[in-house]
Amino acid sequence: MKREYPKNPIIAVGVVVFSGDSILLIKRRKPPKLLEWSIPGGAQKLGEKLAETAVREVYEETSILIKNITLIDAVDLIEHNGNKAIEYHYSLVDYMAEYTRGKLKTGNDVIDAKWVSINDLKAYNLWIETTKVIKTAYKMRKKMYQIKESSIFERLIKSIGQHLKFLAIALAFSTLVYGGIYLLLSFSGKI
């Protein structure tokens, strides 16, 4: 499919990849956004599911593998030339994912790739839509992990509560048993 001056929009993905609190950025070798920093991604192939495109593009551009692929948003990239003709039109489906393994190595579409702290994004002059997607992904991820942490905490408290209840019953039972034995022994004169 022709990418410059297309007859139809091109469907592509972008992936916000997290490794701890760092985000993977790539410097593009091809237009649109030539020589600009962005998130990994690219065009969907015929017969390929969008999540498969995300995995493939991240691997092709950076040699790393990802997991926990989660939909974030969809945005449009429409660029006009000097004559107001549409030079590029992409419908971008953005995901977030977690780094699993692999050594960072640039592919053919990328000049550079690096892990960047969320606090350092301004230095990379990202497209405003990319910045929005990264911030949305960061908030979503933070919320997801808070939910997981709170549910683990709640299960732990519930489990401790159940164990304490069991211990209280066991203690009461043992007090009754040993108290009864003590009374029997004291009445029989053996104590």
Secondary structure, DSSP 8 states (H G I E B T S, - for coil): ---SS-SS-EEEEEEEEEETTEEEEEEESSSSSTT-EE-SEEE--TT--HHHHHHHHHHHHHS-EEEEEEEEEEEEEEEE-TTS-EEEEEEEEEEEEEEEE------TTEEEEEEEEGGGGGGG---HHHHHHHHHHHHHHHHHHHHHHHHHHHHHHHHHHHHHHHHHHHHHHHHHHHHHHHHHHHHHT--
